[in-house]
């Protein structure tokens, strides 16, 4: 599931805090039940560290998820990202 990003959110990711704020907003959009489940996101950046995409690749139970590494890297290649950041949700 790809997340629609506004122009304001397609920023240069220079520090972890830059991405943290965006991911926090995304997770807070979900209902309380969904927030209690494990999420695994792939974030793609271009060669200038500009945010290209954020995509949820696994939504698990309350204590685990399964993700195939091929899914992660094929997604990054397909979307022409130079860098990827892997994000796992924590308590919000």
N, C-alpha and C positions, 0 to 999 in steps of 0.2 A: 504494500500500500504506500504510494508516494504521497508525501505531504505537499500541498500547494504552498509555495512561499511567495510572500509579497516582495516587491522591489526593495522595500525597507529591510527585509530579512535576508536578502541576497548580499551579504556583507563579506568583507575580508575577515577570515578567521586568523587572528594574530595570537590570541591567548585562549586558554580553555574557557575562561569566563564568557567570551564572546558566544561560543556555542552553547554553553550551559544555560544562558538566559533564553535562547531560542528553544532548546529542548524542554526546559521547564514549562514554558508556555504551552508547548505541544502536549505534554503529559497532563497538564492541568485542564485542558479542554475536554479530556475524557471523564467519564463518570467515575465515581468512587470505586465501583467494582472492577472496572478495567484497569485503574491505577494500581490495584493490588496484584495484578498479574505481571509476569515477567515479560519485558519488551527487549528486543534486540534490533537496533537501528544501524543502517549504513549511511554515512554522510560522505558525499563526494565533493572534492574541491578541485579547482583548476590549477594550472601551474603558478598562478599568482595568489593562490590560497583563497580565491573567491568561492563562496558557497554555491554549488551547482544543484544539489538535490539532497533530500533527506527521505529515506525510505525504510519503512518497517518491514523487516524480513522474517521476524519470528515473534509470535505472541504465544506465550506458554501459560502454564498454570500459575499458582501462587508461589511456587518454589523452583520451577525449572522450565527450560525451553530447549528445543532442538533446532539447530541451524546447520546447514551443509556449507562448508567453506567454499565449494564451487559456486553456490548461489551468490555469496558475497562478492567474489572476485569477478564472476561473469557480469554481475550488475555494474560493478565499477568500470569494467572494460566497455560494456554496451553503452554506458552513459558518458564515455570519454572523460572520465575523471583521472587526474594525475595522482591525486592523493585520496586516501579514504581514512575516515575516522570511524571506529566502531564504538557504539554507545549502548550501554546497558542501563536500564532505569534503576534508580535507587529510591529511597523514601523521599517523597515530596511533601 
